[in-house]
Amino acid sequence: MENAENAYWALCAAIWKDEHRAALPMERRVLSLGDFIDNCLTNGFLTLDGNGRWSIVPAAELMDAIDEPAFAKELWACIAISREYGKKIGRDPFDPEVEYVSSDEETENKINAREFDFTDYVDLETTERLCRKTVDYFQKHRESLKND
């Protein structure tokens, strides 16, 4: 694959092509990478939470699936912090059926206090690697789409 980022965006376009069909779970994981790169790597978890909350859990699942343990671990940790707040208010912030749940200051402070900084990894090499691994993941598992 000559340009992994172009291949990734071409894959996304192919997934979005059938706009009358909801994306399957594996496709949502693939699509989530765009929000992860554009929001989380450039500005951190809270930006991803504000701009692409739908993609957070699929991105964590994708990071597990493509063997990116540092990203997966930190996404799951931030998800846990957000869900801890959700328990206080009686709603899971990542439930697609729930109206947007704004984080409180305490939750944001807990997320900001974490030592891991996604923005330390915003570079072309990381983007290229994540795109390549995601395209490879899709190609390897596309048969499972029929079962997903």
C-alpha beads as a LAMMPS data file, in Angstrom:
LAMMPS data file: protein, C-alpha beads

148 atoms
147 bonds

1 atom types
1 bond types

-500.0 500.0 xlo xhi
-500.0 500.0 ylo yhi
-500.0 500.0 zlo zhi

Masses

1 110.0

Atoms # bond

1 1 1 0.000 0.000 0.000
2 1 1 1.689 3.129 -1.238
3 1 1 -0.171 5.736 0.811
4 1 1 -1.949 4.245 3.799
5 1 1 -3.844 7.421 4.636
6 1 1 -5.320 7.637 1.123
7 1 1 -6.190 3.933 1.284
8 1 1 -7.907 4.481 4.626
9 1 1 -10.023 7.385 3.349
10 1 1 -10.923 5.400 0.212
11 1 1 -12.065 2.568 2.489
12 1 1 -14.180 5.017 4.512
13 1 1 -15.753 6.350 1.311
14 1 1 -16.622 2.788 0.288
15 1 1 -18.241 2.125 3.680
16 1 1 -20.227 5.383 3.530
17 1 1 -21.288 4.737 -0.062
18 1 1 -24.425 2.876 0.952
19 1 1 -25.913 5.711 2.995
20 1 1 -29.192 3.842 3.532
21 1 1 -27.505 1.139 5.587
22 1 1 -26.206 1.585 9.113
23 1 1 -22.527 0.774 9.530
24 1 1 -21.837 -2.611 11.060
25 1 1 -19.767 -2.825 14.281
26 1 1 -16.514 -3.630 12.443
27 1 1 -17.150 -0.779 10.015
28 1 1 -17.779 1.630 12.921
29 1 1 -14.413 0.625 14.356
30 1 1 -12.765 1.415 11.005
31 1 1 -14.631 4.721 10.631
32 1 1 -13.722 5.757 14.188
33 1 1 -10.054 6.126 13.281
34 1 1 -10.732 9.377 11.411
35 1 1 -12.200 11.004 14.526
36 1 1 -9.459 9.529 16.685
37 1 1 -6.731 11.043 14.483
38 1 1 -8.471 14.370 13.834
39 1 1 -9.690 15.002 17.374
40 1 1 -7.880 12.898 19.955
41 1 1 -4.350 12.942 18.578
42 1 1 -4.501 16.628 17.754
43 1 1 -6.229 17.909 20.903
44 1 1 -6.731 15.078 23.386
45 1 1 -9.491 12.865 24.677
46 1 1 -11.860 15.641 25.743
47 1 1 -11.905 17.024 22.184
48 1 1 -12.756 13.572 20.859
49 1 1 -15.435 13.327 23.541
50 1 1 -16.927 16.656 22.477
51 1 1 -16.671 16.222 18.713
52 1 1 -16.922 12.495 18.091
53 1 1 -18.253 10.715 21.140
54 1 1 -19.892 8.063 18.922
55 1 1 -16.380 6.968 17.903
56 1 1 -14.715 6.607 21.306
57 1 1 -15.693 3.015 22.166
58 1 1 -15.202 1.781 18.569
59 1 1 -11.785 3.512 18.542
60 1 1 -10.777 1.737 21.757
61 1 1 -11.936 -1.567 20.257
62 1 1 -9.993 -0.791 17.082
63 1 1 -6.819 0.031 19.014
64 1 1 -7.127 -3.350 20.752
65 1 1 -7.707 -5.087 17.415
66 1 1 -4.760 -3.460 15.592
67 1 1 -2.318 -3.984 18.457
68 1 1 -1.945 -0.403 19.666
69 1 1 -1.959 -1.156 23.403
70 1 1 -0.897 2.295 24.634
71 1 1 -3.757 4.013 22.817
72 1 1 -6.236 1.282 23.748
73 1 1 -5.277 1.351 27.418
74 1 1 -5.635 5.117 27.658
75 1 1 -8.909 5.235 25.741
76 1 1 -10.388 2.546 28.012
77 1 1 -9.120 4.427 31.080
78 1 1 -10.779 7.661 29.925
79 1 1 -13.961 5.762 29.054
80 1 1 -13.993 4.336 32.588
81 1 1 -13.617 7.818 34.094
82 1 1 -16.480 9.114 31.948
83 1 1 -18.661 6.130 32.797
84 1 1 -17.944 6.672 36.496
85 1 1 -19.513 10.116 36.119
86 1 1 -22.338 8.581 34.078
87 1 1 -23.201 6.306 37.008
88 1 1 -23.577 9.385 39.222
89 1 1 -26.142 10.888 36.868
90 1 1 -27.764 7.602 35.847
91 1 1 -26.774 7.589 32.148
92 1 1 -23.958 5.934 30.210
93 1 1 -22.385 8.766 28.208
94 1 1 -21.449 6.297 25.447
95 1 1 -24.912 4.782 24.990
96 1 1 -25.986 5.805 21.483
97 1 1 -29.600 6.040 22.684
98 1 1 -28.744 8.621 25.369
99 1 1 -28.771 12.341 24.731
100 1 1 -25.316 13.966 24.926
101 1 1 -23.982 14.002 28.474
102 1 1 -21.660 16.889 29.326
103 1 1 -18.839 16.029 31.688
104 1 1 -18.542 17.877 34.941
105 1 1 -15.385 19.697 35.985
106 1 1 -14.274 16.890 38.303
107 1 1 -14.442 14.339 35.473
108 1 1 -12.569 16.616 33.086
109 1 1 -9.912 17.217 35.747
110 1 1 -9.477 13.451 36.248
111 1 1 -9.025 12.972 32.515
112 1 1 -6.645 15.930 32.229
113 1 1 -4.606 14.698 35.214
114 1 1 -3.621 11.498 33.424
115 1 1 0.042 11.304 32.472
116 1 1 -0.599 9.892 28.992
117 1 1 -0.951 12.649 26.402
118 1 1 -2.432 11.637 23.061
119 1 1 -1.052 14.801 21.474
120 1 1 2.499 13.529 21.983
121 1 1 1.763 11.123 19.120
122 1 1 0.374 13.514 16.526
123 1 1 2.699 13.071 13.563
124 1 1 2.603 11.732 10.031
125 1 1 4.333 8.491 10.997
126 1 1 1.704 7.652 13.613
127 1 1 -1.144 8.546 11.258
128 1 1 0.355 6.438 8.485
129 1 1 0.881 3.470 10.833
130 1 1 -2.659 3.631 12.234
131 1 1 -4.185 3.943 8.763
132 1 1 -2.131 1.030 7.418
133 1 1 -3.011 -1.196 10.363
134 1 1 -6.695 -0.275 10.082
135 1 1 -6.856 -1.051 6.359
136 1 1 -5.050 -4.340 7.020
137 1 1 -7.513 -5.111 9.831
138 1 1 -10.470 -4.454 7.538
139 1 1 -9.062 -6.584 4.748
140 1 1 -8.294 -9.431 7.127
141 1 1 -11.726 -9.370 8.770
142 1 1 -14.102 -8.254 6.019
143 1 1 -15.601 -11.746 5.820
144 1 1 -16.808 -11.278 9.388
145 1 1 -18.991 -8.398 8.172
146 1 1 -21.560 -10.971 7.169
147 1 1 -21.654 -12.197 10.774
148 1 1 -21.224 -8.838 12.561

Bonds

1 1 1 2
2 1 2 3
3 1 3 4
4 1 4 5
5 1 5 6
6 1 6 7
7 1 7 8
8 1 8 9
9 1 9 10
10 1 10 11
11 1 11 12
12 1 12 13
13 1 13 14
14 1 14 15
15 1 15 16
16 1 16 17
17 1 17 18
18 1 18 19
19 1 19 20
20 1 20 21
21 1 21 22
22 1 22 23
23 1 23 24
24 1 24 25
25 1 25 26
26 1 26 27
27 1 27 28
28 1 28 29
29 1 29 30
30 1 30 31
31 1 31 32
32 1 32 33
33 1 33 34
34 1 34 35
35 1 35 36
36 1 36 37
37 1 37 38
38 1 38 39
39 1 39 40
40 1 40 41
41 1 41 42
42 1 42 43
43 1 43 44
44 1 44 45
45 1 45 46
46 1 46 47
47 1 47 48
48 1 48 49
49 1 49 50
50 1 50 51
51 1 51 52
52 1 52 53
53 1 53 54
54 1 54 55
55 1 55 56
56 1 56 57
57 1 57 58
58 1 58 59
59 1 59 60
60 1 60 61
61 1 61 62
62 1 62 63
63 1 63 64
64 1 64 65
65 1 65 66
66 1 66 67
67 1 67 68
68 1 68 69
69 1 69 70
70 1 70 71
71 1 71 72
72 1 72 73
73 1 73 74
74 1 74 75
75 1 75 76
76 1 76 77
77 1 77 78
78 1 78 79
79 1 79 80
80 1 80 81
81 1 81 82
82 1 82 83
83 1 83 84
84 1 84 85
85 1 85 86
86 1 86 87
87 1 87 88
88 1 88 89
89 1 89 90
90 1 90 91
91 1 91 92
92 1 92 93
93 1 93 94
94 1 94 95
95 1 95 96
96 1 96 97
97 1 97 98
98 1 98 99
99 1 99 100
100 1 100 101
101 1 101 102
102 1 102 103
103 1 103 104
104 1 104 105
105 1 105 106
106 1 106 107
107 1 107 108
108 1 108 109
109 1 109 110
110 1 110 111
111 1 111 112
112 1 112 113
113 1 113 114
114 1 114 115
115 1 115 116
116 1 116 117
117 1 117 118
118 1 118 119
119 1 119 120
120 1 120 121
121 1 121 122
122 1 122 123
123 1 123 124
124 1 124 125
125 1 125 126
126 1 126 127
127 1 127 128
128 1 128 129
129 1 129 130
130 1 130 131
131 1 131 132
132 1 132 133
133 1 133 134
134 1 134 135
135 1 135 136
136 1 136 137
137 1 137 138
138 1 138 139
139 1 139 140
140 1 140 141
141 1 141 142
142 1 142 143
143 1 143 144
144 1 144 145
145 1 145 146
146 1 146 147
147 1 147 148
